[in-house]
Amino acid sequence: MRYIDDFRDPSAAKGLVVRIRRDAAEVPVRLMEVCGTHTVAIARSGIRSLLSGAVTMLSGPGCPVCVTPDGYIDAAIALGKERGALLASFGDMLRVPGRSSSLEKEKGKGVDVRVVYSPLDAVALAAASPDREVVFLGVGFETTAPAIGGAIRTAAARGVRNFSVLPSVRTIPEAMGALAADPEVRIEGFLCPAHVSAVIGSDAYRAVAEKHDIPCVVAGFEPLDILMGISMLVRQRKEGAARVENEYTRVATASGNRKAQEMLRETFVPCDTGWRGIGVIPGSGLRIAERYSAFDAERKFGIPVVFGQEKSACRCGDVLKGKILPADCSLFGKTCVPEEPYGPCMVSGEGTCAAHFRYGAP
């Protein structure tokens, strides 16, 4: 298939749905997609309804905005209010609520918050304003981490010392392992994220598949990509297998992007970090390497990110773990709507709650 329409062919989709239902006829399968873009694509395409009764699709912690704890937002706000830093951020972070406020609300009160489209934009802001401290809010997974690392290295090479990063970078395989070990979630197969896999490679999931006896399939974002990935997972369960397969061969490879991986190794080191609703997962975070410590906002300003209890009324944590659907939260569609989100899963365009609200996903 060469063109985008080829991946949306209705007759091919119908054939895949028939195959999936046939292979899952005896025992329904519980699968989890671990990517916010997959979550939106599944909701938009109506895949859950098409496979209802045969496959249960759970939405995992694949939205970096959604898994960012309250304490990170609080630390970012403190950098702006208490240290007078100019905060540079991707736009989807502005409305994420902390314990008492959000970047959007604080911007309205005078905190200098700028929306940027690349970490390098923040370096340029710092270079153009040498009298201001500029802090980039470095939130993301393995996909955005190389770009954040590249910005740090660029700032160091150019001597832009008033630039720093408040890191909130997480790695997907470790989170998958934590969810696989949770008996309350009962995952029987992982639809692995495509963008992350393009960087880290499909081999990165072998430990999850082998240790937890759970099939893993890397899949693209078009309807046929997703249905083919689900079909491959269902077939593995039918065979009693647990291996890593790659449906997205046109982009992702077994070994991934070596240049991006080299950038990660140069600028970051693994660390324990907190995930909203899941807690602290050992080795699932990336902190700025010692050689670039001058660009680490936590160390530079002495304002740490504190992981604590999130808002008790918001059930984003349970949604992110696949324990409940958004509609099972008493706030969904009432107190929590896209125009006035109570929790981060309703803020981001890739959030599970936002996808269910927009597309009416069951």
Order of alpha helices (4+ residues) and beta strands (2+ residues): alpha-beta-alpha-alpha-beta-alpha-beta-alpha-beta-alpha-beta-alpha-beta-alpha-beta-alpha-alpha-beta-alpha-beta-alpha-beta-beta-alpha-alpha-alpha
